[in-house]
Amino acid sequence: MAYKTLFSVITDTALAGPVLDQAIAMATALDAHLDVLCMGLDRTQTGFYYAGANALILQETITRAQEEARAVEAHVRKILSASDVRWSLDSGVAQLADMGRHVAQRARFSDLVILPKPYGDKRGVELEPILESAMFDGAAPVLMVPEAGPVLTAPRRILLAWNESDEALAAARTALPLLIGAETVRITVIDPPVHSPTRSDPGGLLSQYLSRHGVSCEIDVLSKTMPRVSDVLMRHAADIEADLIVMGAYGHSRFREAILGGATRNMLEHAKIPVFLAH
């Protein structure tokens, strides 16, 4: 499989630069088509309007969302027009609660969705549900792009997080085009369960599967020496100078991770390099 249709969603011109740089670079390297959706969002909650104000406030919020969409579209169009890639652009407005439907509809027919880091200063509340809609409802892998750093086209060293879960296997399979082109893929297992059928060879079956595709693999078995799995993964990524982290997303429910935290949420919040996610 090759990535021939790339997709991104832009809601904020301040975050567009790194995402579009990454998307354009990948589209150029892979000879792919880039689709971009520019959205203006109504972030109000209609249930909390005071009596008699609904029509007035609704019109005001829609007008504001339309202005945002036009500004984002103009900004993105200027960047894409200066590139040599094949691209298409669509824009629109939606209420925050209905936004996921528009994202998923387009993500379903994409090979890879490229999005900004959803957590951090000056980041809208819409970024998290956009990412989740692309993965869950659109069934597409997502490449999360951090705030800064060089664009990624052909990563040389990849950390592949492995815990034998369906999510981790989905990530490995959908990331194959990137894994095949890497110099080294480090399959990283943290505290493998002692009663697992593969306890004597953690990661061995995955390594065999990937090697048959021409992937050069090594297996790293690590202890959980830090409070969070994501911290161990990020430290190991720094130690091996990884260009990319590939991991399954939301092994626990999204609600649980939102309340209690989890490897996915912590990685999306603190990762300094791109993260490839699939569910």
DRENBA-944826 format. One line per 8 residues: number of its first residue (from 1); their letters; for each residue x, y, z of N, C-alpha, C. Coordinates in Angstrom, 3 decimals, always signed. Layout:
NUM	a	X:Y:Z:X:Y:Z:X:Y:Z ~ ...
This chain:
1	mayktlfs	+0.831:-1.190:+0.000:+0.000:+0.000:+0.000:+0.875:+1.253:+0.000 ~ +0.443:+2.263:-0.715:+1.141:+3.547:-0.734:+0.175:+4.635:-0.306 ~ +0.712:+5.692:+0.252:-0.114:+6.832:+0.639:-0.281:+7.731:-0.581 ~ -1.445:+7.681:-1.198:-1.702:+8.476:-2.394:-2.702:+9.594:-2.171 ~ -3.424:+9.547:-1.060:-4.335:+10.636:-0.707:-4.046:+11.071:+0.714 ~ -3.533:+12.269:+0.870:-3.267:+12.856:+2.175:-4.358:+13.869:+2.479 ~ -4.682:+13.990:+3.756:-5.789:+14.866:+4.154:-5.407:+15.619:+5.415 ~ -5.815:+16.873:+5.474:-5.571:+17.661:+6.685:-6.753:+18.580:+6.934
9	vitdtala	-6.920:+18.966:+8.189:-7.975:+19.884:+8.609:-7.311:+21.079:+9.278 ~ -7.635:+22.278:+8.824:-7.061:+23.495:+9.384:-8.188:+24.360:+9.934 ~ -8.082:+24.718:+11.207:-9.070:+25.597:+11.834:-8.439:+26.873:+12.372 ~ -7.109:+26.958:+12.341:-6.406:+28.083:+12.945:-5.177:+28.388:+12.089 ~ -5.092:+29.604:+11.576:-3.951:+29.962:+10.725:-2.633:+29.894:+11.489 ~ -2.669:+30.103:+12.805:-1.441:+30.082:+13.595:-0.818:+28.692:+13.645 ~ -1.618:+27.645:+13.443:-1.123:+26.273:+13.495:-0.940:+25.661:+12.110 ~ -1.247:+26.412:+11.075:-1.255:+25.852:+9.726:+0.141:+25.584:+9.190
17	gpvldqai	+1.118:+26.410:+9.539:+2.443:+26.332:+8.937:+3.105:+24.974:+9.023 ~ +3.389:+24.448:+10.237:+4.066:+23.141:+10.337:+3.265:+22.002:+9.709 ~ +1.942:+22.048:+9.838:+1.111:+20.969:+9.295:+1.168:+20.964:+7.768 ~ +1.016:+22.132:+7.167:+1.046:+22.205:+5.710:+2.443:+21.941:+5.161 ~ +3.472:+22.394:+5.864:+4.838:+22.081:+5.434:+5.042:+20.571:+5.378 ~ +4.580:+19.876:+6.429:+4.702:+18.422:+6.472:+3.874:+17.770:+5.371 ~ +2.644:+18.222:+5.215:+1.753:+17.628:+4.216:+2.285:+17.842:+2.802 ~ +2.767:+19.027:+2.503:+3.302:+19.315:+1.166:+4.558:+18.498:+0.901
25	amatalda	+5.434:+18.394:+1.902:+6.664:+17.618:+1.729:+6.350:+16.153:+1.464 ~ +5.386:+15.588:+2.206:+5.039:+14.184:+1.999:+4.349:+13.977:+0.662 ~ +3.465:+14.902:+0.287:+2.784:+14.784:-1.003:+3.790:+14.831:-2.145 ~ +4.813:+15.665:-2.011:+5.852:+15.754:-3.036:+6.668:+14.472:-3.096 ~ +7.094:+13.973:-1.932:+7.941:+12.783:-1.893:+7.203:+11.534:-2.350 ~ +5.907:+11.459:-2.056:+5.140:+10.251:-2.351:+4.321:+10.357:-3.632 ~ +4.410:+11.505:-4.319:+3.592:+11.758:-5.505:+2.111:+11.554:-5.175 ~ +1.695:+12.171:-4.065:+0.334:+12.003:-3.561:-0.483:+13.271:-3.767
33	hldvlcmg	-1.775:+13.139:-3.631:-2.702:+14.268:-3.706:-3.016:+14.733:-2.291 ~ -3.071:+16.034:-2.104:-3.333:+16.604:-0.786:-4.695:+17.286:-0.772 ~ -5.565:+16.827:+0.117:-6.876:+17.448:+0.340:-6.830:+18.194:+1.661 ~ -7.328:+19.427:+1.677:-7.348:+20.225:+2.900:-8.762:+20.750:+3.128 ~ -9.232:+20.583:+4.353:-10.529:+21.116:+4.769:-10.286:+22.281:+5.721 ~ -10.768:+23.463:+5.352:-10.651:+24.659:+6.193:-12.003:+24.896:+6.849 ~ -11.995:+24.988:+8.183:-13.265:+25.074:+8.897:-13.319:+26.277:+9.825 ~ -14.468:+26.929:+9.805:-14.808:+27.907:+10.813:-15.803:+27.269:+11.758
41	ldrtqtgf	-15.602:+27.435:+13.053:-16.404:+26.695:+14.023:-17.236:+27.603:+14.909 ~ -18.475:+27.191:+15.106:-19.333:+27.808:+16.121:-19.079:+27.056:+17.418 ~ -18.373:+27.703:+18.335:-17.964:+27.037:+19.575:-18.930:+27.276:+20.729 ~ -20.039:+27.931:+20.475:-21.000:+28.186:+21.547:-21.812:+26.924:+21.836 ~ -22.434:+26.904:+22.996:-23.303:+25.806:+23.384:-24.723:+26.349:+23.486 ~ -25.523:+25.994:+22.496:-26.845:+26.613:+22.375:-27.733:+26.357:+23.584 ~ -27.501:+25.300:+24.300:-28.347:+24.992:+25.451:-28.230:+25.985:+26.584 ~ -27.201:+26.857:+26.536:-26.982:+27.793:+27.634:-27.357:+29.225:+27.260
49	yyaganal	-28.058:+29.423:+26.115:-28.519:+30.763:+25.767:-29.631:+31.163:+26.735 ~ -29.724:+32.469:+26.996:-30.859:+32.928:+27.802:-32.095:+33.047:+26.906 ~ -33.256:+33.033:+27.510:-34.518:+32.994:+26.766:-34.626:+34.170:+25.805 ~ -35.006:+33.878:+24.561:-35.221:+34.911:+23.560:-33.968:+35.325:+22.808 ~ -32.823:+34.789:+23.178:-31.579:+35.226:+22.547:-31.096:+34.270:+21.474 ~ -31.758:+33.157:+21.287:-31.243:+32.118:+20.400:-30.962:+32.611:+18.989 ~ -31.953:+33.235:+18.353:-31.798:+33.638:+16.955:-30.677:+34.658:+16.798 ~ -30.630:+35.630:+17.686:-29.615:+36.680:+17.597:-28.211:+36.106:+17.778
57	ilqetitr	-28.032:+35.286:+18.807:-26.710:+34.725:+19.072:-26.314:+33.736:+17.980 ~ -27.259:+32.950:+17.500:-26.958:+31.988:+16.449:-26.451:+32.688:+15.198 ~ -27.115:+33.777:+14.816:-26.673:+34.512:+13.629:-25.283:+35.107:+13.827 ~ -25.034:+35.623:+15.019:-23.732:+36.211:+15.293:-22.630:+35.156:+15.255 ~ -22.860:+33.996:+15.839:-21.822:+32.963:+15.870:-21.591:+32.372:+14.483 ~ -22.644:+32.243:+13.695:-22.467:+31.729:+12.336:-21.678:+32.717:+11.492 ~ -21.993:+33.996:+11.636:-21.255:+35.024:+10.894:-19.781:+35.004:+11.264 ~ -19.503:+34.867:+12.556:-18.111:+34.813:+13.007:-17.410:+33.571:+12.462
65	aqeearav	-18.094:+32.429:+12.464:-17.498:+31.203:+11.938:-17.227:+31.323:+10.443 ~ -18.119:+31.969:+9.709:-17.910:+32.161:+8.273:-16.698:+33.051:+8.012 ~ -16.528:+34.071:+8.821:-15.354:+34.937:+8.669:-14.066:+34.161:+8.957 ~ -14.103:+33.321:+9.993:-12.934:+32.486:+10.312:-12.613:+31.541:+9.158 ~ -13.638:+30.912:+8.593:-13.431:+29.968:+7.498:-12.813:+30.669:+6.290 ~ -13.287:+31.879:+5.978:-12.731:+32.608:+4.835:-11.266:+32.990:+5.073 ~ -10.955:+33.388:+6.307:-9.569:+33.759:+6.623:-8.649:+32.545:+6.539 ~ -9.094:+31.405:+7.086:-8.286:+30.195:+7.037:-8.113:+29.731:+5.593
73	eahvrkil	-9.190:+29.771:+4.817:-9.109:+29.331:+3.423:-8.131:+30.196:+2.629 ~ -8.186:+31.519:+2.808:-7.279:+32.412:+2.085:-5.827:+32.124:+2.455 ~ -5.575:+31.885:+3.741:-4.219:+31.601:+4.207:-3.704:+30.285:+3.619 ~ -4.531:+29.254:+3.672:-4.119:+27.942:+3.174:-3.968:+27.964:+1.654 ~ -4.870:+28.624:+0.973:-4.795:+28.685:-0.488:-3.495:+29.348:-0.947 ~ -3.072:+30.369:-0.233:-1.830:+31.063:-0.579:-0.632:+30.122:-0.445 ~ -0.615:+29.327:+0.624:+0.493:+28.396:+0.839:+0.488:+27.287:-0.210 ~ -0.680:+26.711:-0.477:-0.760:+25.611:-1.430:-0.472:+26.072:-2.857
81	sasdvrws	-0.894:+27.280:-3.184:-0.669:+27.790:-4.537:+0.811:+27.972:-4.842 ~ +1.610:+28.168:-3.798:+3.050:+28.344:-3.984:+3.785:+27.011:-4.076 ~ +3.066:+25.899:-3.886:+3.696:+24.578:-3.931:+3.497:+23.948:-5.302 ~ +4.164:+22.823:-5.509:+4.056:+22.105:-6.781:+3.213:+20.842:-6.667 ~ +2.568:+20.622:-5.538:+1.807:+19.385:-5.349:+0.408:+19.521:-5.947 ~ -0.206:+18.379:-6.178:-1.615:+18.359:-6.573:-2.455:+18.513:-5.311 ~ -3.355:+19.461:-5.299:-4.115:+19.718:-4.090:-5.542:+20.134:-4.404 ~ -6.399:+19.981:-3.420:-7.764:+20.489:-3.491:-8.108:+21.076:-2.137
89	ldsgvaql	-9.024:+22.022:-2.161:-9.343:+22.784:-0.954:-10.849:+22.903:-0.826 ~ -11.330:+22.676:+0.375:-12.750:+22.845:+0.665:-12.865:+23.595:+1.983 ~ -13.934:+24.332:+2.152:-14.127:+25.078:+3.394:-15.590:+25.057:+3.775 ~ -15.846:+25.342:+5.042:-17.211:+25.366:+5.524:-17.262:+25.727:+6.988 ~ -18.462:+25.772:+7.526:-18.653:+26.069:+8.943:-19.454:+24.939:+9.572 ~ -19.267:+24.757:+10.859:-19.992:+23.719:+11.587:-20.012:+24.076:+13.060 ~ -20.994:+23.552:+13.750:-20.977:+23.656:+15.198:-19.982:+22.633:+15.738 ~ -19.439:+22.933:+16.897:-18.403:+22.079:+17.469:-18.878:+20.629:+17.605
97	admgrhva	-20.123:+20.450:+18.013:-20.644:+19.098:+18.237:-20.834:+18.322:+16.940 ~ -20.931:+19.023:+15.799:-21.205:+18.373:+14.524:-19.973:+18.297:+13.625 ~ -18.867:+18.832:+14.103:-17.665:+18.929:+13.289:-17.111:+17.564:+12.885 ~ -17.172:+16.589:+13.802:-16.590:+15.284:+13.535:-17.162:+14.609:+12.307 ~ -18.420:+14.835:+12.024:-19.055:+14.221:+10.854:-18.385:+14.680:+9.561 ~ -18.064:+15.959:+9.481:-17.439:+16.502:+8.280:-16.014:+15.983:+8.122 ~ -15.311:+15.863:+9.239:-13.934:+15.353:+9.195:-13.926:+13.885:+8.783 ~ -14.776:+13.079:+9.412:-14.784:+11.643:+9.140:-15.173:+11.334:+7.707
105	qrarfsdl	-16.088:+12.105:+7.153:-16.542:+11.864:+5.786:-15.382:+11.914:+4.796 ~ -14.454:+12.837:+5.027:-13.307:+12.970:+4.122:-12.155:+12.043:+4.524 ~ -11.995:+11.821:+5.835:-10.909:+10.951:+6.288:-11.114:+9.516:+5.814 ~ -12.354:+9.095:+5.650:-12.642:+7.725:+5.214:-11.995:+7.408:+3.875 ~ -11.821:+8.417:+3.040:-11.272:+8.211:+1.706:-9.864:+8.790:+1.594 ~ -9.145:+8.753:+2.706:-7.758:+9.212:+2.745:-6.868:+8.076:+3.235 ~ -5.617:+8.095:+2.794:-4.659:+7.098:+3.246:-3.971:+7.519:+4.537 ~ -3.829:+8.829:+4.727:-3.145:+9.335:+5.918:-3.656:+10.736:+6.210
113	vilpkpyg	-3.972:+10.994:+7.477:-4.440:+12.311:+7.915:-3.320:+12.987:+8.691 ~ -3.009:+14.213:+8.334:-1.914:+14.957:+8.962:-2.509:+16.110:+9.757 ~ -2.252:+16.113:+11.068:-2.903:+17.071:+11.963:-1.900:+17.654:+12.956 ~ -2.222:+18.825:+13.526:-1.331:+19.409:+14.540:-1.494:+18.731:+15.890 ~ -0.547:+18.986:+16.771:-0.648:+18.501:+18.146:-1.918:+19.088:+18.772 ~ -2.776:+18.258:+19.373:-4.068:+18.763:+19.845:-4.034:+19.463:+21.199 ~ -2.947:+19.308:+21.957:-2.899:+19.882:+23.291:-1.742:+20.872:+23.390 ~ -1.941:+21.900:+24.212:-0.901:+22.896:+24.416:-1.490:+24.292:+24.465
121	dkrgvele	-0.622:+25.275:+24.640:-1.059:+26.655:+24.731:-1.652:+27.126:+23.405 ~ -2.699:+27.914:+23.512:-3.338:+28.565:+22.362:-3.795:+27.560:+21.308 ~ -4.329:+26.444:+21.782:-4.865:+25.432:+20.876:-6.348:+25.232:+21.172 ~ -7.143:+25.256:+20.134:-8.578:+25.192:+20.290:-9.063:+23.836:+20.767 ~ -10.226:+23.850:+21.395:-10.799:+22.608:+21.915:-11.210:+21.674:+20.792 ~ -11.269:+22.168:+19.563:-11.704:+21.329:+18.448:-10.631:+20.368:+17.961 ~ -9.373:+20.587:+18.327:-8.290:+19.783:+17.757:-8.347:+18.326:+18.203 ~ -8.725:+18.097:+19.459:-8.827:+16.712:+19.942:-9.939:+15.940:+19.230
129	pilesamf	-11.184:+16.467:+19.168:-12.224:+15.708:+18.453:-11.963:+15.562:+16.951 ~ -11.223:+16.486:+16.348:-10.862:+16.313:+14.933:-9.987:+15.080:+14.776 ~ -8.976:+14.956:+15.626:-8.072:+13.801:+15.555:-8.829:+12.507:+15.825 ~ -9.676:+12.514:+16.832:-10.413:+11.302:+17.177:-11.414:+10.930:+16.092 ~ -12.056:+11.917:+15.482:-13.013:+11.633:+14.404:-12.315:+11.006:+13.209 ~ -11.120:+11.495:+12.890:-10.377:+10.931:+11.766:-10.024:+9.468:+12.028 ~ -9.610:+9.144:+13.267:-9.199:+7.780:+13.588:-10.371:+6.837:+13.799 ~ -11.360:+7.258:+14.574:-12.438:+6.355:+14.958:-13.519:+6.282:+13.880
137	dgaapvlm	-14.047:+7.412:+13.468:-15.142:+7.427:+12.505:-14.637:+7.364:+11.064 ~ -13.448:+7.938:+10.824:-12.885:+7.884:+9.487:-12.022:+6.665:+9.247 ~ -11.658:+5.940:+10.318:-10.839:+4.717:+10.226:-9.549:+4.954:+9.453 ~ -8.934:+6.116:+9.674:-7.697:+6.459:+8.971:-6.569:+6.649:+9.980 ~ -5.334:+6.312:+9.618:-4.208:+6.628:+10.498:-3.936:+8.116:+10.501 ~ -3.346:+8.585:+11.593:-3.088:+10.022:+11.760:-1.604:+10.236:+12.037 ~ -1.030:+11.212:+11.364:+0.326:+11.652:+11.665:+0.214:+12.970:+12.410 ~ +0.571:+12.957:+13.701:+0.523:+14.160:+14.528:+1.837:+14.912:+14.388
145	vpeagpvl	+1.742:+16.197:+14.028:+2.919:+17.021:+13.771:+3.136:+17.967:+14.954 ~ +4.306:+17.949:+15.582:+4.575:+18.868:+16.700:+4.769:+20.302:+16.208 ~ +5.001:+21.211:+17.168:+5.065:+22.630:+16.822:+6.248:+22.963:+15.935 ~ +7.366:+22.319:+16.136:+8.576:+22.675:+15.411:+9.328:+21.417:+15.033 ~ +10.358:+21.597:+14.224:+11.172:+20.468:+13.802:+11.155:+20.315:+12.300 ~ +12.111:+19.567:+11.761:+12.172:+19.371:+10.309:+11.002:+18.535:+9.813 ~ +10.626:+18.757:+8.554:+9.539:+17.959:+7.977:+10.024:+16.527:+7.786 ~ +9.082:+15.602:+7.808:+9.382:+14.174:+7.763:+8.873:+13.609:+6.448
153	taprrill	+9.759:+13.082:+5.619:+9.336:+12.443:+4.375:+9.727:+10.970:+4.343 ~ +10.951:+10.670:+4.733:+11.424:+9.284:+4.765:+12.196:+9.070:+6.055 ~ +11.493:+8.792:+7.164:+12.184:+8.617:+8.453:+13.199:+7.487:+8.409 ~ +14.385:+7.750:+8.976:+15.448:+6.741:+8.961:+15.358:+5.796:+10.152 ~ +15.034:+6.358:+11.327:+14.940:+5.543:+12.543:+13.543:+5.712:+13.136 ~ +12.853:+4.600:+13.290:+11.471:+4.618:+13.768:+11.359:+3.788:+15.037 ~ +10.701:+4.336:+16.040:+10.351:+3.581:+17.243:+8.920:+3.080:+17.061 ~ +8.758:+1.770:+17.087:+7.442:+1.156:+16.974:+7.057:+0.586:+18.335
161	awnesdea	+6.098:+1.217:+18.994:+5.662:+0.763:+20.316:+4.791:-0.485:+20.162 ~ +5.126:-1.544:+20.931:+4.424:-2.830:+20.770:+4.000:-3.378:+22.110 ~ +2.696:-3.667:+22.231:+2.164:-4.282:+23.450:+1.186:-5.410:+23.134 ~ +1.266:-5.940:+21.898:+0.443:-7.064:+21.434:-1.032:-6.701:+21.272 ~ -1.382:-5.434:+21.337:-2.787:-5.036:+21.235:-3.210:-4.923:+19.771 ~ -4.524:-4.950:+19.561:-5.058:-4.749:+18.207:-4.674:-3.371:+17.679 ~ -4.666:-2.387:+18.570:-4.331:-1.029:+18.143:-2.880:-0.930:+17.670 ~ -1.959:-1.574:+18.404:-0.548:-1.546:+18.014:-0.336:-2.268:+16.687
169	laaartal	-1.055:-3.364:+16.471:-0.928:-4.090:+15.209:-1.487:-3.265:+14.053 ~ -2.606:-2.576:+14.294:-3.162:-1.703:+13.258:-2.182:-0.603:+12.886 ~ -1.491:-0.053:+13.886:-0.506:+0.986:+13.613:+0.648:+0.436:+12.791 ~ +1.131:-0.760:+13.137:+2.243:-1.357:+12.397:+1.859:-1.616:+10.944 ~ +0.654:-2.105:+10.723:+0.223:-2.423:+9.360:+0.030:-1.156:+8.523 ~ -0.625:-0.153:+9.080:-0.884:+1.052:+8.292:+0.367:+1.900:+8.101 ~ +1.379:+1.698:+8.946:+2.628:+2.451:+8.812:+3.642:+1.740:+7.924 ~ +3.278:+0.604:+7.339:+4.225:-0.184:+6.553:+4.980:+0.622:+5.489
177	plligaet	+4.327:+1.505:+4.735:+5.095:+2.263:+3.735:+6.254:+3.048:+4.341 ~ +6.082:+3.540:+5.561:+7.161:+4.261:+6.227:+8.175:+3.303:+6.837 ~ +7.693:+2.194:+7.391:+8.595:+1.224:+8.014:+9.524:+0.594:+6.983 ~ +9.000:+0.299:+5.816:+9.797:-0.355:+4.778:+10.954:+0.536:+4.338 ~ +10.714:+1.838:+4.305:+11.745:+2.750:+3.843:+12.754:+3.158:+4.893 ~ +12.547:+2.756:+6.144:+13.441:+3.174:+7.227:+14.711:+2.333:+7.255 ~ +15.780:+2.936:+7.761:+17.015:+2.179:+7.954:+16.860:+1.166:+9.078 ~ +16.222:+1.589:+10.165:+16.037:+0.715:+11.324:+14.698:+0.995:+11.973
185	vritvidp	+13.993:-0.065:+12.327:+12.758:+0.042:+13.109:+13.004:-0.656:+14.439 ~ +12.884:+0.082:+15.515:+13.112:-0.480:+16.852:+11.752:-0.830:+17.463 ~ +11.442:-2.109:+17.469:+10.214:-2.585:+18.110:+10.444:-2.514:+19.614 ~ +9.676:-1.664:+20.279:+9.921:-1.387:+21.692:+8.815:-1.980:+22.548 ~ +9.200:-2.892:+23.434:+8.265:-3.568:+24.336:+8.609:-3.152:+25.760 ~ +7.609:-2.697:+26.509:+7.828:-2.251:+27.882:+7.146:-3.225:+28.838 ~ +7.929:-3.810:+29.724:+7.430:-4.767:+30.718:+6.471:-5.789:+30.106 ~ +6.949:-6.665:+29.223:+6.042:-7.660:+28.637:+5.439:-8.545:+29.719
193	pvhsptrs	+4.170:-8.910:+29.587:+3.519:-9.718:+30.625:+4.174:-11.091:+30.753 ~ +4.342:-11.530:+31.975:+5.060:-12.794:+32.215:+4.247:-14.006:+31.770 ~ +2.936:-13.864:+31.641:+2.103:-14.999:+31.248:+1.691:-14.933:+29.779 ~ +2.309:-14.058:+29.018:+1.992:-13.960:+27.595:+2.510:-15.176:+26.846 ~ +1.799:-15.628:+25.799:+2.313:-16.746:+24.990:+3.659:-16.448:+24.338 ~ +3.968:-15.164:+24.184:+5.241:-14.779:+23.546:+6.248:-14.281:+24.578 ~ +6.106:-14.695:+25.859:+6.964:-14.163:+26.911:+8.446:-14.490:+26.692 ~ +8.737:-15.592:+25.992:+10.129:-15.952:+25.747:+10.718:-15.203:+24.549
201	dpggllsq	+9.862:-14.590:+23.751:+10.319:-13.859:+22.561:+9.394:-12.676:+22.300 ~ +9.353:-11.679:+23.205:+8.439:-10.545:+23.019:+8.776:-9.771:+21.751 ~ +7.770:-9.539:+20.933:+7.978:-8.821:+19.684:+8.491:-9.680:+18.553 ~ +8.731:-10.960:+18.810:+9.321:-11.824:+17.801:+8.418:-12.042:+16.592 ~ +7.135:-12.318:+16.835:+6.217:-12.550:+15.724:+6.034:-11.293:+14.874 ~ +5.970:-10.132:+15.529:+5.845:-8.880:+14.776:+7.104:-8.640:+13.942 ~ +8.271:-8.908:+14.536:+9.527:-8.733:+13.808:+9.565:-9.636:+12.577 ~ +9.106:-10.866:+12.732:+9.063:-11.804:+11.608:+8.131:-11.294:+10.517
209	ylsrhgvs	+6.954:-10.824:+10.932:+5.970:-10.304:+9.975:+6.539:-9.127:+9.187 ~ +7.175:-8.184:+9.899:+7.700:-6.993:+9.242:+8.901:-7.324:+8.359 ~ +9.740:-8.236:+8.814:+10.934:-8.571:+8.038:+10.570:-9.184:+6.694 ~ +9.449:-9.872:+6.636:+9.005:-10.448:+5.360:+8.563:-9.374:+4.373 ~ +8.312:-8.184:+4.891:+8.026:-7.029:+4.029:+9.293:-6.232:+3.715 ~ +10.423:-6.692:+4.187:+11.668:-5.996:+3.925:+12.031:-4.948:+4.954 ~ +11.379:-4.984:+6.116:+11.662:-4.020:+7.179:+12.847:-4.505:+8.004 ~ +13.796:-3.628:+8.248:+14.951:-3.959:+9.093:+14.586:-3.671:+10.544
217	ceidvlsk	+14.459:-4.722:+11.363:+13.926:-4.596:+12.727:+14.962:-4.947:+13.786 ~ +14.828:-4.300:+14.918:+15.495:-4.699:+16.148:+14.453:-4.650:+17.260 ~ +14.622:-5.464:+18.283:+13.663:-5.509:+19.387:+14.330:-4.984:+20.649 ~ +13.691:-4.005:+21.280:+14.160:-3.444:+22.545:+13.131:-3.763:+23.622 ~ +13.545:-4.496:+24.648:+12.662:-4.797:+25.784:+13.105:-3.921:+26.948 ~ +12.193:-3.056:+27.405:+12.514:-2.069:+28.425:+11.685:-2.296:+29.682 ~ +12.217:-1.842:+30.805:+11.454:-1.830:+32.053:+10.749:-0.489:+32.191 ~ +9.622:-0.508:+32.856:+8.887:+0.732:+33.101:+9.535:+1.440:+34.288
225	tmprvsdv	+10.585:+2.183:+33.999:+11.350:+2.853:+35.052:+10.862:+4.266:+35.319 ~ +9.814:+4.682:+34.628:+9.215:+6.002:+34.836:+7.723:+5.805:+35.075 ~ +7.061:+6.796:+35.676:+5.653:+6.589:+36.048:+4.735:+6.278:+34.877 ~ +5.022:+6.857:+33.688:+4.125:+6.678:+32.555:+4.844:+5.973:+31.402 ~ +4.105:+5.105:+30.730:+4.652:+4.409:+29.564:+5.100:+5.409:+28.508 ~ +4.322:+6.457:+28.321:+4.673:+7.451:+27.304:+6.009:+8.108:+27.602 ~ +6.324:+8.306:+28.879:+7.618:+8.899:+29.239:+8.768:+7.969:+28.857 ~ +8.587:+6.669:+29.085:+9.621:+5.698:+28.718:+9.818:+5.693:+27.203
233	lmrhaadi	+8.701:+5.736:+26.467:+8.794:+5.734:+25.003:+9.508:+6.979:+24.489 ~ +9.156:+8.138:+25.037:+9.778:+9.375:+24.555:+11.255:+9.438:+24.912 ~ +11.616:+8.930:+26.109:+13.028:+8.903:+26.478:+13.802:+7.957:+25.564 ~ +13.220:+6.810:+25.270:+13.892:+5.853:+24.392:+14.000:+6.416:+22.975 ~ +12.963:+7.114:+22.527:+13.017:+7.742:+21.202:+14.179:+8.729:+21.126 ~ +14.378:+9.490:+22.202:+15.502:+10.429:+22.232:+16.839:+9.691:+22.254 ~ +16.909:+8.583:+23.013:+18.156:+7.823:+23.120:+18.592:+7.247:+21.774 ~ +17.633:+6.776:+20.986:+17.976:+6.153:+19.704:+17.899:+7.157:+18.555
241	eadlivmg	+17.607:+8.416:+18.891:+17.493:+9.490:+17.893:+16.453:+9.140:+16.829 ~ +15.293:+8.712:+17.299:+14.216:+8.335:+16.382:+13.652:+9.575:+15.686 ~ +13.262:+9.389:+14.425:+12.602:+10.455:+13.662:+11.092:+10.402:+13.822 ~ +10.574:+9.241:+14.218:+9.127:+9.026:+14.242:+8.793:+7.974:+15.282 ~ +7.650:+8.159:+15.957:+7.094:+7.148:+16.859:+5.819:+6.607:+16.227 ~ +5.714:+5.291:+16.140:+4.505:+4.632:+15.634:+3.876:+3.879:+16.796 ~ +2.587:+4.110:+17.024:+1.938:+3.467:+18.170:+0.438:+3.331:+17.936 ~ -0.140:+2.332:+18.597:-1.590:+2.208:+18.604:-2.190:+3.268:+19.511
249	ayghsrfr	-3.387:+3.718:+19.177:-4.006:+4.821:+19.908:-5.235:+4.370:+20.676 ~ -5.365:+4.875:+21.881:-6.546:+4.680:+22.718:-6.851:+3.200:+22.951 ~ -5.883:+2.506:+23.580:-6.139:+1.144:+24.021:-7.189:+1.115:+25.112 ~ -7.238:+2.191:+25.930:-8.335:+2.391:+26.875:-9.374:+3.289:+26.220 ~ -10.527:+3.426:+26.839:-11.555:+4.282:+26.269:-11.086:+5.734:+26.266 ~ -11.630:+6.508:+25.311:-11.274:+7.923:+25.233:-11.698:+8.655:+26.501 ~ -12.845:+8.256:+27.070:-13.306:+8.920:+28.291:-12.337:+8.672:+29.430 ~ -11.875:+7.433:+29.554:-10.928:+7.116:+30.624:-9.634:+7.916:+30.450
257	eailggat	-9.145:+7.989:+29.214:-7.898:+8.721:+28.992:-8.081:+10.210:+29.231 ~ -9.266:+10.734:+28.908:-9.520:+12.149:+29.137:-9.527:+12.479:+30.626 ~ -10.052:+11.562:+31.447:-10.162:+11.809:+32.881:-8.880:+11.403:+33.616 ~ -8.380:+10.205:+33.334:-7.254:+9.662:+34.094:-5.914:+9.776:+33.378 ~ -5.949:+10.133:+32.117:-4.714:+10.156:+31.347:-4.438:+8.783:+30.769 ~ -3.447:+8.696:+29.915:-3.099:+7.440:+29.276:-1.951:+7.691:+28.329 ~ -1.402:+6.594:+27.772:-0.234:+6.729:+26.903:-0.530:+7.588:+25.689 ~ -1.726:+7.429:+25.110:-2.051:+8.206:+23.919:-2.128:+9.688:+24.237
265	rnmlehak	-2.897:+10.025:+25.249:-3.070:+11.443:+25.582:-1.735:+12.077:+25.983 ~ -0.964:+11.393:+26.796:+0.309:+11.955:+27.223:+1.267:+12.129:+26.049 ~ +1.264:+11.184:+25.130:+2.127:+11.297:+23.951:+1.696:+12.478:+23.087 ~ +0.395:+12.642:+22.879:-0.104:+13.744:+22.066:+0.191:+15.098:+22.703 ~ +0.345:+15.106:+24.005:+0.593:+16.367:+24.709:+2.071:+16.720:+24.775 ~ +2.946:+15.718:+24.876:+4.350:+16.009:+25.186:+5.350:+15.613:+24.109 ~ +4.951:+14.889:+23.084:+5.905:+14.413:+22.077:+6.573:+15.579:+21.349 ~ +7.874:+15.442:+21.135:+8.653:+16.468:+20.437:+8.924:+16.089:+18.986
273	ipvflah	+8.597:+14.850:+18.597:+8.773:+14.412:+17.219:+7.415:+13.930:+16.705 ~ +7.268:+13.777:+15.379:+5.978:+13.302:+14.860:+5.592:+11.933:+15.413 ~ +4.289:+11.751:+15.580:+3.754:+10.484:+16.097:+2.715:+9.969:+15.113 ~ +2.887:+8.726:+14.696:+1.951:+8.054:+13.790:+1.005:+7.203:+14.636 ~ -0.297:+7.440:+14.512:-1.287:+6.783:+15.373:-2.336:+6.062:+14.533 ~ -2.773:+4.918:+15.025:-3.881:+4.203:+14.399:-4.640:+3.469:+15.488 ~ -5.903:+3.186:+15.200:-6.742:+2.493:+16.181:-7.350:+1.260:+15.522
